[in-house]
Amino acid sequence: MERGLPDSFTVDAAIALAVRAPSVHNSQPWQWRVGERTLHLYADPARRLPETDPDGRDLLLSCGAALHHLRVGFAALGWRAAVHRLPNPAEPNHLAAIEPHRHEPAKRDIELAAAIPRRRTDRRRYSSWPVPAGDIGLMAKAAAEEGTFLQATDGYARYHLAHAIAEADRQHARNPAYRLELAAWSGREASPDGVPSANVPLPDDTPGALPARPFAAPRLAQTPGTAGEDDEAVLLVLGTTSDDRLSQLRAGEATSAVLLTATALGLSSCPLTEPLELPGTRETLRTKVIDGAYPQMVLRVGWAPVNAEPLPATPRRALDEVRVPLGQPVGR
Ligand SMILES: Cc1cc2nc3c(=O)[nH]c(=O)nc-3n(C[C@H](O)[C@H](O)[C@H](O)COP(=O)(O)O)c2cc1C
């Protein structure tokens, strides 16, 4: 079996795919260090959002999503990534050491990699077409392969989840420091990070619509003809059986696996983490929605209406900024 890092063109191509991963407020809180035989993923603590993400859970999820994107990129390029997660307890920001080994890409590797540049966080209303049970099953399988589980909500579980989303929105609205941080990271026009106005829809006034995170300066129109139509999005909760940092990193990998599976199926998706960022609403999800397991991510998944405009890709920081030589301190 061939070992050692592939050529730098292949490594850069895999990192370029990895950084297309979703991240909280598009904060991209990661750094990549290229060694002789191993590629390392580090969390960049300077990019944690203290008001939105006091526990650093969103940061770990974002880095986990980038790790899974990297694995998918390598797999499509002909390299299977052996991953050692949290390899050094003395260095908590060192999230993964990745050793690629030659392999033959499978059809699914190519399909998932092809979904990376097509995936978008779509915060608009979806259509009235229900998501087929078979598609939910495929997303649940993708989550299970990453050591987590995915639960579609209906009945009381969905009621409690919708209630928790609204309650988190109300609590955040009363927190001036949170609102300041959100405004600072959104409403952007030409910035390599943060959430651009072009990706934030005007508020959805339809009765019963779930409150969306109120990013600054929205300027994306809702799709014509969707007002008053039923939005048949499914709300999926991704959970783990423990709540340590490894579980949160794995939940980020699973989030990526579910989102890329959804994209490959033609589905639209949007992460919703407000109710997980506050202890009370997270506890509601734990006890009333997923039977005492630990909720890590909520995903809204559905079909975009046929007349929905394609969404622009959100920007990313330059590769030279996120790929640093081994030995340079994190955050430089
Ligand atoms: C951990 C995490 C939490 C997120 N929370 C939300 C959220 O609550 N609301 C939302 O609209 N988007 C949320 N997102 C989506 C990000 O804002 C989005 O990934 C980022 O702006 C980049 O855009 P893209 O996904 O279209 O590439 C979240 C993403 C991650 C990884």
Ligand as a Chemical Component Dictionary entry (heavy atoms), coordinates in Angstrom:
data_LIG
# 
_chem_comp.id                   LIG 
_chem_comp.type                 NON-POLYMER 
_chem_comp.pdbx_formal_charge   0 
_chem_comp.three_letter_code    LIG 
# 
loop_
_chem_comp_atom.comp_id 
_chem_comp_atom.atom_id 
_chem_comp_atom.alt_atom_id 
_chem_comp_atom.type_symbol 
_chem_comp_atom.charge 
_chem_comp_atom.model_Cartn_x 
_chem_comp_atom.model_Cartn_y 
_chem_comp_atom.model_Cartn_z 
_chem_comp_atom.pdbx_ordinal 
LIG C1  C1  C 0 -22.053 24.506 13.173 1  
LIG C2  C2  C 0 -22.864 25.311 12.179 2  
LIG C3  C3  C 0 -23.937 26.071 12.622 3  
LIG C4  C4  C 0 -24.712 26.796 11.695 4  
LIG N1  N1  N 0 -25.828 27.464 12.147 5  
LIG C5  C5  C 0 -26.626 28.095 11.251 6  
LIG C6  C6  C 0 -27.850 28.703 11.671 7  
LIG O1  O1  O 0 -28.234 28.617 12.832 8  
LIG N2  N2  N 0 -28.594 29.358 10.745 9  
LIG C7  C7  C 0 -28.204 29.441 9.422  10 
LIG O2  O2  O 0 -28.917 30.054 8.631  11 
LIG N3  N3  N 0 -27.043 28.867 8.990  12 
LIG C8  C8  C 0 -26.271 28.191 9.860  13 
LIG N4  N4  N 0 -25.116 27.566 9.439  14 
LIG C9  C9  C 0 -24.722 27.680 8.035  15 
LIG C10 C10 C 0 -23.569 28.675 7.836  16 
LIG O3  O3  O 0 -24.003 30.010 8.062  17 
LIG C11 C11 C 0 -23.014 28.493 6.413  18 
LIG O4  O4  O 0 -22.434 27.216 6.327  19 
LIG C12 C12 C 0 -21.968 29.521 6.029  20 
LIG O5  O5  O 0 -22.528 30.802 5.967  21 
LIG C13 C13 C 0 -21.319 29.183 4.661  22 
LIG O6  O6  O 0 -22.292 29.125 3.647  23 
LIG P1  P1  P 0 -22.541 27.790 2.801  24 
LIG O7  O7  O 0 -22.987 26.724 3.731  25 
LIG O8  O8  O 0 -23.603 28.162 1.793  26 
LIG O9  O9  O 0 -21.248 27.422 2.137  27 
LIG C14 C14 C 0 -24.357 26.819 10.323 28 
LIG C15 C15 C 0 -23.268 26.035 9.890  29 
LIG C16 C16 C 0 -22.539 25.274 10.799 30 
LIG C17 C17 C 0 -21.423 24.384 10.324 31 
# 
loop_
_chem_comp_bond.comp_id 
_chem_comp_bond.atom_id_1 
_chem_comp_bond.atom_id_2 
_chem_comp_bond.value_order 
_chem_comp_bond.pdbx_ordinal 
LIG C1  C2  SING 1  
LIG C2  C3  SING 2  
LIG C2  C16 DOUB 3  
LIG C3  C4  DOUB 4  
LIG C4  N1  SING 5  
LIG C4  C14 SING 6  
LIG N1  C5  DOUB 7  
LIG C5  C6  SING 8  
LIG C5  C8  SING 9  
LIG C6  O1  DOUB 10 
LIG C6  N2  SING 11 
LIG N2  C7  SING 12 
LIG C7  O2  DOUB 13 
LIG C7  N3  SING 14 
LIG N3  C8  DOUB 15 
LIG C8  N4  SING 16 
LIG N4  C9  SING 17 
LIG N4  C14 SING 18 
LIG C9  C10 SING 19 
LIG C10 O3  SING 20 
LIG C10 C11 SING 21 
LIG C11 O4  SING 22 
LIG C11 C12 SING 23 
LIG C12 O5  SING 24 
LIG C12 C13 SING 25 
LIG C13 O6  SING 26 
LIG O6  P1  SING 27 
LIG P1  O7  DOUB 28 
LIG P1  O8  SING 29 
LIG P1  O9  SING 30 
LIG C14 C15 DOUB 31 
LIG C15 C16 SING 32 
LIG C16 C17 SING 33 
# 
